């Protein structure tokens, strides 16, 4: 039975060891060029050949992430969707140095994100077709996505196809500027929400058209970090799509499907999603029916905390689970569960208990079997 996972790796960047010559160059002329520059040349990015020329940012975090991705069955997912990775080289180095070269196939398209955080894929199965949506335009002629909606067709065993739409939707973070008026600040918040809504609408419309007449047969999923909660009206095009099933909501209780920890706010919420087609959900349901341990899994052992037992403090007993985050510009849904308290003293890796800086991310890996 194949497995599929999504994980926001949280600022997975590389640091470069500058070289005095062009990558692979045997000419002394490049030495002269480098002497005229501030630092020299970046190492090559081609096919992982120069991986010794990179330093992985926050290596301890990547090592713990590799462990979390094996939860709960000790096996890495067959297909791993990643968010917040710098480039294809970061994915390949993660695979080589931390995942034991588990994945022969990798894919990423550089996007327009100003922080250089992209979405990408590692897979044990061949990637047969790829389509990037980074140049999709809205009605005003603006780009819909900054981080892409990466469309990939993957050949599964048995000559079946799984189509993935890998996303990292617009963040809710809007920092208030010094002296900014309430109206101006709220206007920027609204614009941020509208961008996320536009992205959700574009994906929902595209998927509906892409599989018209085949929704009951086609295996596909919209997957990734949506940067909002399931009841948010800004995610409504995806959350309310008749073609998509939120598998965490389908198979886990409302108080046990949170995937994200906001340390500064003392809150947790679900903002990571696997929205499966009806056909894919049928396979997930059959898998769970035959093996109850294969219900969708959320790996939380790598989540840190501001103060841990090692410093003499203790973890909070509970945090606020946010089902819907109210703000000054977002209309409240007609019916939504009340925010509630959930336990936060779940088991953690010892490295995390010893030093909260060793957490894997502020997101949890989500794994499903089908």
N, C-alpha and C positions, 0 to 999 in steps of 0.2 A: 504494500500500500504506500503510495507516494506521500510525502509531507511537504507543506508549504509554510513559510514563515515570513513575517515582516518585522523589521527592527530599525528604529531611528538610532543610529550609532553615536549621535551627539558630537558634532564637530570633529569628524574623523579627517584630520589633516595630516599631510606629510611635511617634514622640514627637510630642506635640500642642502646637501654638501656641495658647495660651489666648486666647479672644476676650472682648470686653467686652459682647457681646450674644448673645442666642440665635442660632444659625445661621439666617441669612435674615431675622432680625427687623429691622423698620424703626422699632421703638418705642424711645423713650428710657428707658422704665421699666426695661428690662433692664440699663441702665447702672447704675442705682441698686442693683439686686440684686447685680450683680457687685462693686460697691464694698463690699458687706457680706460678700462671700466672700473666701477667701484668695487665689484666683487668677482666678476667672472661669469661663467656660463652655467645654466641649469643642467643637471644631468638629463640624459635621454629618457623618454617616456615609453619607448617602444617595447611592448611584449614582456615587460618585467625583466629585461636583460640587465638593467642597471640598478637593481633593487638595493645593492650595497651602498648606493649613493644617497639613500634616504634615511631619515630618522622618523619613525612613527610617533606622531604626537600622542602623548599619554599612553605609553605602551602597556602599563599595568591595567588600564581600563580595557584595552583590546583583549588582553589575556583573559580577564574575567568575563568579558562578553562572549568569547569563544566557549567558555564553560557553560554560561547561561543558555546559549543556543542549543546545547545538547540536552537541556531539560525537556521533559522529565524521564526520557527513555534512554539517555546516554548516547543518542545519535544526532548528528547534525541534520537539519532539514535538507530534503532533496533539492528544494528550490528556496533561495533566500533573497528576499527583496530588502534593499537597504535605502535609508534616507540619511541625509547630511554627510555624504562622502565627497571628498574634494575632487576626485577624478578616477579614471579607470585604473590608474596605477595603485591608488589607495586600496581599491577592491582586490586587485591581484596580490598585493603585498599582504593584505589581511588573510587571503586564502592561503598563500604560501607559508607565511611565518606563524600564523595562529590557528589555521584550520587544517593543517596537514595536507595541503593541495587536494582537498576533498572535491573541489569543483573544477571540472575541465572547461567549463564555459562561463564567460563573464561578459557583461555588457553595460555600457553607460554612454550617454550623449551629453556633452558639456552644454549647460543651459545658460540662461541670462541672469541667474541669481547673482546679486551684488556681493554676497558673502562667499561665492564659489562653492555652495553646497548643492550637490546633485543627488538624483536617485539612480540606483543601479541594481544589477542583478548578478547573482552567482547561481549556477545550476549544474546538477549532475546530468541533466538531459539536454539534448541539442536544442539550440534556439534556431527555429526554422525561418521565421520572418520577424522583422522589426519595423515599427513605424514610430517616428518621433512626432510630437505635437507642439514642439517649442515655438513654431512659427504660426500656430493657429491664431486667428485674429477675431476680436469681438466686433459688434456692430459699429463701434466707433473707430475701428482700425487699430486698436491697441492689442498687444499680445495678451492672450488669455493666461498663459502660464509663464512663470519665471523659472520653475524647476522641472518643467516637462510633465506631461502625462505619457509615460513611456509604454508603448504597446508592443508586447512580445508574444509570439506564438511558440510554444514549447512542445516538442514531440515527446509524449509520454510512452512508456512501455505499452505494447499492444497497438501501436500505430494510432493512438488518439492524440488530439490536440488540446492543450490548455492555453487560453489567451489571457494574459494578465495586462491590466492597466495600472501601472505603478505611479503613485502620486505622492506629493508632499504639498498640500494646499497652503494658501496664504496664512501666515501667522496672525494671531490676535494681538501681538505685542505692538502697542503704539505708545511711544515715550512722549510725555508732555514736555514741550519746549518752554524755556524760561520766559515768563511774561505772556504766555499764550492764553487767549481768552477761552472761556468755557465753550463758546460756540465753535471756535476754530478747532479746538481739541476734539470735541464731539463730532465735528465734520470729518476729521481724519479717521476717527474710529469707525464711523459709518462707511467711509470709502474703503477701509480695510475689509470690513464685513462684506461689502458688495463685491469686492474682488473675489473673495472666497466663494460667495454665492455664484458668481459668474463661472468660476472654475467648476464647481459642482454641477451646475446646469449644463455646461458644455460636455462634461464627461457623461452625464446621464443621457443627454440627447444623442451623443455619438454612439453609445453602447446600444441604445434602443434601436437606432437605425442600422448599426453594424450587424446585429443579429436578428433583424426583423424576420418573423416566421420561424425562427430557430431557437427561441429562448428556452424552450423545454428540453432541447437536445444539446445545445452548445455548452461546453465547459469553459467558463470564464469567470474572472473575479476582478473587481476594483479594489485595490489594496494599498495600504500605506498610512501615513500620518496626515490626518485631515485637519488637525489644529482646531477642532471644535467638538462639542459634545453631541450625542445622538439626537437630542431634542432641540438643538439649535435650529431656528428657521433658516439660518444661512447654509445649512447642510441639507435642507429639505429636498432638493431635487434628487439627491442620492438616497437619503434616508427613507424617502417615501416612494422610491421607484418600485413599480410592481414586478420588475425583473430581477431585483437584487434582494438577498437575504443577509442580514447582519448575523454572522455565525456566532459571535460572542453573545449577542442578545438572545439568539435562538437556543443556545446550549448552556449558558451560564446564568446564574441568578443576578438580579439587578445590582446587588451589593458586592458582587465578585467578578465584575468584568472591567474594572478600571485598569488602565495601562500606563498612566502618566502620573508623575509625582511633581507637583510644584512646591519646591522646598520653601521658597520665600513666602508663599501664601498659606502654607500648611494645608494643602488640598490635594486630592487625587481625583482623576476623572478618566473616562474613556475617550481618547482622541485618536487611537490607532485602530484601524478597521480591516477586516476581511469581509467584503461584500460579495457573496457568491451568487452565481447564476442558479436558477432553479435546478438545472441538471447537476451542477457541481454540488449544490446543497444535498441533493438526493444521495450522492455518493458519500458525502460526509455523514449523513444520517445513517446510512447502511454500515459504515465503518464503526460508528459509535454503538450501533445495535449489536454488532458482533464482538466488540471489545470496548467496554465502558471507560477504560483508561485512556481511550483515544478521543475524548471530548476536547475541544479547543483549549490549549494550555497557555497560561500567561506566566512567564518566568520572572518572579519578583525578588529572588534571592540576592540580586546584585544591586538593589536600590540602597543608596546611602541615606545619611541624615546629617544635619548640621552638627549635632553633638552626639557622640556615641559613648557607650559604656567605658571605653578605654580612657576617656578624658574625665571620668567620674560622673558623667550625666547618664541618663537613661533615655531610651527611645520613648516618644510619646505613645500613650496607650492607643490613641485613635486620632484620625484626621477627618476632615470634612470631605465626603464624597459628593462631588458636584455633578448633578444630572443636567442642570441648566444654569448657566452663569449669567445672571442679570447684569445689564449695564444700562446706561442712560439712553441708548439709541436702539436697543434690541427689543422688539415686541415679545412679550411672554407667550408661549404656546398655550393653546386652550387647556390642555391637561398635561401635566408633567409631574413626575415624582418629586417629593420634597427632598432637598439636599439632606443628607444624613451622615451620621458618624459611623466610621468603619475602623476595625482594628488595624494597627500598623506595626505590631510587634511580631510580625511573621519571621520565620527563620531567614538568616542571611549567611553569605559566605564569611568565613572567619576574617579574611582580608578586609572586608567591608566593616566588620565590627571593630577591627583594630584601627582602621583609618578611613574615615568617611570619604576622603579624596579618592579612594580606590573603587568607588561605585562604577557600574558599567555605563550608565546613562541616566537621564531623567525619564526615559521610556523603558518599557519592558518588551522583550521579544514575545511575539504571539505566534503560536504554531498550531496548524491544523493538519489533520490526516484525511485522506480521501482515497 
